[in-house]
């Protein structure tokens, strides 16, 4: 039955080498993170060193060819798109999670789960394609130019919706059953059971789901690149085009040289720090103990 | 009454989400199916992709995914085994590795693209190539692959380990013949997550594997994936809508097929090893 070796009773060579080999691989994998950070820093160094990083916040706007590296318009662009997407995705996703946890059952639940998995697995470039071909022309007919803050918010909200819905549903699933049974025994109506018992108990998990969605929204590139219009300016209207930090990197990496290239790496570094901070907060929030009502 | 209203709101919201999703899929199928044919899958793109097919692009996509999984899967499984079997609970090295993997999992994909461009393309001199793109993606999916596999290996019941020891199996054969097959559903799950992320990825590839739409001759050639092709057609080529939609359908089908392959592979392995 066990065919691989001549004799199973003695420790053979491979066994002794296995642990160091695996350990070396694991440490090498972990070291990749250091390598990533090192390379980002190295590449960004020309525009970060000697206090030049302050220019990211004091320069008026992003004219890299003229030595102006103001990142604030695009940072605000990213944040505006993210906030808009969250305003749409948070209630819809939470409602979908409540639907899956308390209202759906049997066949309907299976169909819902399948569709949600499909949406979660939808490549962002395909969502962007839909936004560009269907949504942008619709918006353009109403309020030109179409490719705008609003378009990015709408498509991005679809993209982060599964994150909110799936993570909130798993938070709701971890609510202790006796609590729900107690609520039902008290004669609370369905709405109060959910709003007054289940959601308060699961609130840390739900907050963590929201933070994860925020991190995903800020890090997403393709959707915002394809539908936001990509004009570098402070967002000042729903129908105005904006450019996000991620989209800027994707747009300009192809031809950026020297300081310009360094500026793009620096914006990547900034983006990474923001996203990691959010992911860390999400982890912290999820770990907090459940305080029963 | 308010109970009814609440229920109505919940149903309405869910229906909105489902309706939007059906709209997207319906639109994609409607626009894409018209252009989809046997010929489309295997012929060369013409006229910047407006006409012709996606033959070379499919080949590049599969080559990049091949590089990704040939590197990520062995490394991922090895690291997962190390984390699950060779580190004590609370060991410092293990926790550091886990922490850095979790941090890596949070890094946005465009940043992997930046790193891949700086490290693989320029520093290691691979240029814009299928190899650089594949390795960048491998790095990107490693964290999620490792953490899923680790969870699978450590959830294998201790009875299996004791049984292997009682039979006098060496550590390595126990891992290869008992633990990995028993953990194979989790490995497949990690693989599926990785496939989903890797085949959908666009941002990390634009500046690592490049844009070239000719048939790749080696791993050092630049080649565009389906997702980059869709992006290019919709953003940079006017009149590329039809082929973009058809390519999107092919991409979705590809993800589905790879997912099913991963599932059946894990089922076979489990059966072949354990139910002799």
Interface residues (C-beta under 8 A of the other chain):
Chain A: X1 X2 X4 X5 X8 X9 X11 X12 X14 X15 X18 X19 X21 X22 X23 X25 X26 X27 X29 X30 X32 X33 X34 X35 X36 X39 X40 X42 X43 X91 X92 X93 X95 X96 X98 X99 X103 X112 X115 X118 X119 X121 X122 X123 X124 X125 X126 X127 X128 X129 X130 X132 X133 X134 X158 X161 X165 X189 X190 X191 X194 X195 X215 X218 X219 X220 X221 X222 X225 X226 X246 X249 X250 X253 X254 X264 X265 X268 X271 X272 X275 X276 X279 X283
Chain B: X2 X3 X6 X7 X9 X10 X11 X13 X14 X16 X17 X18 X20 X21 X22 X23 X24 X25 X27 X28 X31 X75 X78 X79 X81 X82 X83 X86 X93 X96 X97 X100 X101 X102 X103 X104 X105 X106 X107 X108 X109 X110 X111 X112 X113 X114 X115 X117 X118 X119 X123 X139 X142 X146 X167 X168 X169 X170 X171 X172 X173 X175 X176 X177 X196 X199 X200 X201 X202 X203 X206 X207 X227 X230 X231 X234 X235 X241 X244 X245 X248 X251 X252 X255 X276
